[in-house]
Amino acid sequence: SEKMDNCSLELNMDDEATVISGTQLAKEIYKEVQRDVESWMSLGNKRPHLTVILVGDNPASHTYVRNKIKAAAAVGICSEIILRPKDISQEELLDLTVKLNKDSRVNGILVQLPLPDHIDERAVCNIVAPEKDVDGFHIINIGRLCLDQPSVIPATAAAVWEIIKRTGIPTFGKNVVVAGRSKNVGMPISMLLHTDGEHERPGGDATVTITHRYTPKEQLKIHTQLADIIIVAAGIPKLITADMVKEGAAVIDVGINHIHDPLTGKTKLVGDVDFEEVKKKAGFITPVPGGVGPMTVAMLLKNTLITAKNAVTAFMCVLFCGSILFIKNKD
């Protein structure tokens, strides 16, 4: 992708942006994961198993989890939902997670966020065994990500990275703005994009600017106007408008906002970008819905397969090391 040169992002300067279909890219990944699951099982391994813990009755969370379970079934991954009431104590939730850590059936554990206010999300993320952490939120997995080592990458960040790579958008030496500094989305995306492409876990070799809620709007505009790639994960509808985007830039919209549509009187889903106006100026753009969302689910399934494979590899290492010790002791 580095060879695509500076003109790559300016192919659509006279036309509207190429709208990147996350739904279509996700279908490609589903096929790849399904093929890998079948191949994995043909070697005598058990079917990967994902367990999702869903606390409370947040409608959006229930929808997201249903989508994940449906997608898992489509690629041949076993899955289950464990429902718990919103008044569950933190101790009960931690105990449940520890039991799943010890359950040999379970390869991947996902605790659906957000959790009720009385529960410390960081404590819950850190109690999930890092080798079963399909969200990539455990402190060890985040640490490995920051050190450019192979790890389970948070699914939304992995989705953005995969969209960029599969679309052929060059990152080497490019200016990137990431609007949003959350530890689950903005931070891991920034880590992937700015790190060394020659390292153990290759990065994008981009120059990354991170902005956040305290970045003045006029300063944000200065940064975005220089950006070859803008990634927005701020949760603010129409945060990025056409006057903030340079011709031919790639705009990746991670925002999920439910707003009232005055035309229909119903609630509709929008991102953080003024899509209709920005697409007249950008080179590439992702829609909401149908962009990063479907890709996030696809990358979660990929993470589940990775954790299943890693578990068997770790078990084989233990067996091998045990055999060596046994032989040495015999001698």
C-alpha positions as CSV (number, residue, x, y, z in Angstrom):
1,S,0.0,0.0,0.0
2,E,3.0,2.3,0.6
3,K,3.7,2.2,-3.2
4,M,0.3,3.8,-4.0
5,D,2.0,7.2,-3.7
6,N,0.5,10.6,-2.7
7,C,-2.0,10.7,-5.6
8,S,-3.9,7.7,-4.3
9,L,-6.1,9.7,-1.9
10,E,-6.9,12.2,-4.6
11,L,-8.4,9.9,-7.2
12,N,-11.9,11.1,-6.5
13,M,-11.2,14.9,-6.4
14,D,-13.6,15.7,-9.1
15,D,-16.3,13.2,-8.0
16,E,-17.9,12.2,-4.8
17,A,-16.0,10.0,-2.4
18,T,-15.8,6.3,-2.7
19,V,-18.2,5.1,-0.1
20,I,-16.5,2.1,1.7
21,S,-19.0,-0.6,2.4
22,G,-18.2,-2.1,5.8
23,T,-21.0,-4.6,5.3
24,Q,-19.3,-5.9,2.1
25,L,-15.8,-6.1,3.7
26,A,-17.3,-7.9,6.7
27,K,-18.8,-10.5,4.4
28,E,-15.3,-11.2,3.1
29,I,-14.0,-11.6,6.6
30,Y,-16.9,-13.9,7.5
31,K,-15.9,-16.2,4.6
32,E,-12.3,-16.2,5.7
33,V,-13.2,-17.0,9.4
34,Q,-15.6,-19.7,8.3
35,R,-13.0,-21.3,6.2
36,D,-10.4,-21.1,9.0
37,V,-12.9,-22.6,11.5
38,E,-13.5,-25.5,9.2
39,S,-9.8,-26.0,8.6
40,W,-9.1,-25.7,12.3
41,M,-11.7,-28.4,13.1
42,S,-10.5,-30.7,10.4
43,L,-7.3,-31.0,12.3
44,G,-9.2,-32.5,15.2
45,N,-9.6,-29.3,17.2
46,K,-12.9,-28.4,19.0
47,R,-15.2,-25.7,17.6
48,P,-14.3,-22.2,19.0
49,H,-16.7,-21.1,21.8
50,L,-17.6,-17.5,22.6
51,T,-19.5,-16.5,25.8
52,V,-21.0,-13.0,26.1
53,I,-22.0,-11.6,29.5
54,L,-24.9,-9.1,29.1
55,V,-25.8,-7.0,32.2
56,G,-29.0,-5.0,32.4
57,D,-31.6,-4.1,29.8
58,N,-29.9,-1.5,27.6
59,P,-31.7,-1.9,24.2
60,A,-28.6,-1.0,22.2
61,S,-26.5,-3.5,24.1
62,H,-29.1,-6.2,23.5
63,T,-29.1,-5.4,19.8
64,Y,-25.3,-5.5,19.5
65,V,-25.1,-8.8,21.4
66,R,-27.8,-10.4,19.1
67,N,-25.8,-9.3,16.1
68,K,-22.6,-10.9,17.5
69,I,-24.3,-14.2,18.3
70,K,-26.0,-14.4,14.9
71,A,-22.7,-13.6,13.1
72,A,-20.9,-16.2,15.2
73,A,-23.4,-18.9,14.2
74,A,-23.0,-18.0,10.6
75,V,-19.2,-18.7,10.7
76,G,-19.4,-21.8,12.7
77,I,-18.4,-20.4,16.2
78,C,-20.4,-21.7,19.2
79,S,-21.8,-18.9,21.3
80,E,-23.9,-18.3,24.4
81,I,-25.3,-15.3,26.2
82,I,-25.3,-15.1,30.0
83,L,-27.9,-12.5,31.1
84,R,-27.6,-10.8,34.4
85,P,-29.9,-8.1,36.0
86,K,-28.7,-4.5,36.2
87,D,-28.5,-4.6,40.0
88,I,-25.9,-7.5,40.0
89,S,-23.1,-6.7,42.4
90,Q,-19.6,-6.2,41.1
91,E,-18.4,-9.1,43.2
92,E,-21.0,-11.4,41.6
93,L,-20.0,-10.3,38.1
94,L,-16.3,-10.8,38.9
95,D,-17.0,-14.3,40.3
96,L,-19.0,-15.2,37.2
97,T,-16.1,-14.1,35.0
98,V,-13.5,-16.1,37.0
99,K,-15.7,-19.2,36.6
100,L,-15.7,-18.7,32.8
101,N,-11.9,-18.2,32.9
102,K,-11.6,-21.7,34.3
103,D,-14.2,-23.3,32.0
104,S,-12.2,-25.2,29.3
105,R,-15.2,-25.1,26.9
106,V,-14.9,-21.3,26.6
107,N,-12.2,-19.9,24.3
108,G,-13.5,-16.3,24.3
109,I,-15.2,-14.1,26.9
110,L,-16.8,-10.8,26.2
111,V,-18.4,-8.6,28.8
112,Q,-20.7,-6.2,26.9
113,L,-20.1,-2.6,27.7
114,P,-21.3,-0.2,29.1
115,L,-21.9,-1.7,32.5
116,P,-24.2,-0.1,35.2
117,D,-22.6,2.8,37.0
118,H,-22.0,0.9,40.3
119,I,-19.6,-1.5,38.5
120,D,-16.0,-0.6,37.8
121,E,-15.5,-1.5,34.1
122,R,-11.7,-1.5,34.4
123,A,-11.9,-4.1,37.2
124,V,-14.1,-6.3,35.1
125,C,-11.9,-6.0,32.0
126,N,-8.9,-6.9,34.0
127,I,-10.5,-10.0,35.6
128,V,-11.1,-11.6,32.2
129,A,-8.2,-14.0,31.5
130,P,-6.0,-12.2,28.9
131,E,-5.9,-15.4,26.7
132,K,-9.7,-15.4,26.6
133,D,-10.1,-11.6,26.2
134,V,-11.7,-11.2,22.7
135,D,-12.3,-7.5,23.3
136,G,-8.6,-6.9,23.8
137,F,-9.3,-4.7,26.9
138,H,-7.2,-6.5,29.5
139,I,-4.3,-4.5,30.7
140,I,-1.8,-7.1,29.4
141,N,-3.3,-7.1,25.9
142,I,-3.4,-3.3,25.9
143,G,0.3,-3.3,27.1
144,R,1.3,-5.7,24.3
145,L,-0.5,-3.6,21.7
146,C,1.4,-0.5,22.9
147,L,4.7,-2.3,22.7
148,D,4.0,-3.5,19.1
149,Q,3.8,-7.1,20.2
150,P,1.2,-9.6,18.8
151,S,-2.0,-9.4,20.9
152,V,-5.7,-9.4,20.7
153,I,-6.5,-6.0,19.2
154,P,-9.7,-4.3,20.4
155,A,-12.3,-5.1,17.7
156,T,-13.3,-1.5,16.7
157,A,-9.6,-0.4,16.3
158,A,-9.0,-3.6,14.4
159,A,-12.0,-2.8,12.2
160,V,-10.7,0.6,11.3
161,W,-7.2,-0.8,10.6
162,E,-8.7,-3.5,8.4
163,I,-10.8,-1.1,6.5
164,I,-7.8,1.1,5.7
165,K,-5.7,-1.9,4.6
166,R,-8.3,-3.6,2.5
167,T,-9.3,-0.4,0.8
168,G,-5.7,0.3,-0.1
169,I,-5.5,3.6,1.7
170,P,-1.8,4.4,2.3
171,T,-0.7,5.3,5.8
172,F,3.1,5.4,5.4
173,G,4.2,9.0,6.2
174,K,0.7,10.3,6.1
175,N,-1.0,12.8,8.4
176,V,-3.8,11.2,10.5
177,V,-6.2,12.9,12.9
178,V,-8.0,10.7,15.5
179,A,-10.8,12.6,17.1
180,G,-11.5,10.9,20.4
181,R,-9.1,9.5,23.0
182,S,-11.1,6.7,24.6
183,K,-9.0,3.8,25.9
184,N,-11.2,1.3,24.0
185,V,-11.3,3.0,20.6
186,G,-9.2,6.2,20.0
187,M,-6.1,5.1,21.9
188,P,-5.7,1.7,20.2
189,I,-6.5,3.1,16.8
190,S,-3.7,5.7,17.3
191,M,-1.3,3.0,18.5
192,L,-1.9,0.9,15.3
193,L,-1.5,3.8,13.0
194,H,1.6,5.6,14.3
195,T,3.8,2.5,15.1
196,D,6.6,1.0,13.1
197,G,5.6,-1.1,10.1
198,E,8.7,-3.3,10.6
199,H,7.9,-4.2,14.2
200,E,6.6,-7.6,15.4
201,R,3.0,-6.3,15.2
202,P,3.3,-4.0,12.2
203,G,1.9,-0.4,12.4
204,G,1.0,2.2,9.9
205,D,4.0,4.5,10.1
206,A,1.7,7.6,10.1
207,T,2.0,10.9,11.9
208,V,-0.9,10.8,14.3
209,T,-2.6,13.7,16.0
210,I,-5.1,12.9,18.8
211,T,-7.8,15.4,19.6
212,H,-10.5,15.3,22.3
213,R,-13.3,17.2,23.9
214,Y,-11.0,20.0,25.1
215,T,-9.5,20.6,21.7
216,P,-11.0,23.9,20.6
217,K,-13.1,23.6,17.4
218,E,-10.9,26.1,15.5
219,Q,-7.8,24.0,16.5
220,L,-9.5,20.8,15.5
221,K,-10.2,22.3,12.1
222,I,-6.6,23.3,11.6
223,H,-5.5,19.7,12.3
224,T,-8.2,18.0,10.1
225,Q,-7.5,20.3,7.2
226,L,-3.9,18.9,7.1
227,A,-5.0,15.3,7.5
228,D,-4.8,12.6,4.8
229,I,-6.9,10.4,7.0
230,I,-9.5,11.5,9.6
231,I,-10.9,8.9,12.1
232,V,-13.7,10.2,14.2
233,A,-14.8,8.5,17.4
234,A,-16.2,11.3,19.5
235,G,-19.9,10.6,19.8
236,I,-20.9,14.1,18.5
237,P,-23.1,14.3,15.4
238,K,-21.7,16.4,12.5
239,L,-18.5,17.1,14.4
240,I,-16.7,16.9,11.1
241,T,-18.1,19.2,8.4
242,A,-17.0,19.6,4.7
243,D,-15.0,22.8,5.5
244,M,-12.8,20.8,7.9
245,V,-11.7,18.2,5.3
246,K,-9.1,18.6,2.6
247,E,-9.8,17.4,-1.0
248,G,-9.4,13.6,-1.4
249,A,-8.9,12.8,2.3
250,A,-10.1,9.4,3.7
251,V,-12.8,9.8,6.5
252,I,-13.5,6.9,8.8
253,D,-16.6,7.5,10.9
254,V,-16.7,5.4,14.2
255,G,-19.5,7.5,15.8
256,I,-22.8,6.0,16.9
257,N,-25.4,8.6,17.7
258,H,-29.2,8.2,17.9
259,I,-30.9,11.4,16.9
260,H,-34.5,12.5,16.2
261,D,-35.3,12.7,12.5
262,P,-37.7,15.7,12.0
263,L,-38.8,14.3,8.6
264,T,-40.0,10.9,9.9
265,G,-40.5,11.7,13.6
266,K,-38.4,8.6,14.4
267,T,-35.0,8.1,15.8
268,K,-32.2,7.5,13.3
269,L,-28.6,6.4,13.6
270,V,-25.9,8.8,12.4
271,G,-22.1,9.1,12.9
272,D,-19.9,12.0,13.8
273,V,-19.4,13.2,10.2
274,D,-21.8,15.3,8.1
275,F,-21.9,12.5,5.6
276,E,-23.8,14.1,2.7
277,E,-21.6,17.2,2.5
278,V,-18.2,15.6,3.4
279,K,-18.6,12.9,0.7
280,K,-18.6,15.6,-1.9
281,K,-15.0,16.5,-0.9
282,A,-13.4,13.3,0.5
283,G,-11.7,10.6,-1.5
284,F,-13.0,7.8,0.7
285,I,-15.7,7.8,3.4
286,T,-17.5,5.2,5.6
287,P,-21.2,5.5,6.2
288,V,-23.2,5.1,9.4
289,P,-24.7,2.6,9.6
290,G,-23.0,0.1,7.3
291,G,-19.4,1.1,7.9
292,V,-17.2,0.4,10.9
293,G,-20.1,-1.3,12.8
294,P,-20.3,-4.5,10.7
295,M,-16.5,-4.7,10.5
296,T,-16.3,-4.5,14.3
297,V,-18.4,-7.7,14.7
298,A,-16.3,-9.4,12.0
299,M,-13.1,-8.6,13.8
300,L,-14.6,-9.9,17.1
301,L,-15.1,-13.3,15.4
302,K,-11.6,-13.2,14.1
303,N,-10.4,-12.5,17.7
304,T,-12.4,-15.5,19.0
305,L,-10.7,-17.8,16.5
306,I,-7.3,-16.4,17.5
307,T,-8.0,-17.1,21.2
308,A,-9.1,-20.6,20.4
309,K,-5.8,-21.3,18.4
310,N,-3.7,-19.6,21.1
311,A,-5.2,-21.8,23.8
312,V,-4.2,-25.0,21.9
313,T,-0.8,-23.6,21.2
314,A,-0.2,-22.8,24.8
315,F,-1.5,-26.3,25.9
316,M,1.0,-27.9,23.4
317,C,3.8,-25.8,24.8
318,V,3.0,-26.9,28.3
319,L,2.9,-30.6,27.2
320,F,6.2,-30.2,25.3
321,C,8.0,-28.5,28.2
322,G,6.6,-31.1,30.6
323,S,7.9,-33.9,28.4
324,I,11.4,-32.3,28.3
325,L,11.5,-32.0,32.1
326,F,10.3,-35.5,32.5
327,I,13.0,-36.9,30.2
328,K,15.7,-34.7,31.9
329,N,14.6,-36.0,35.4
330,K,14.7,-39.6,34.1
331,D,18.2,-39.1,32.9
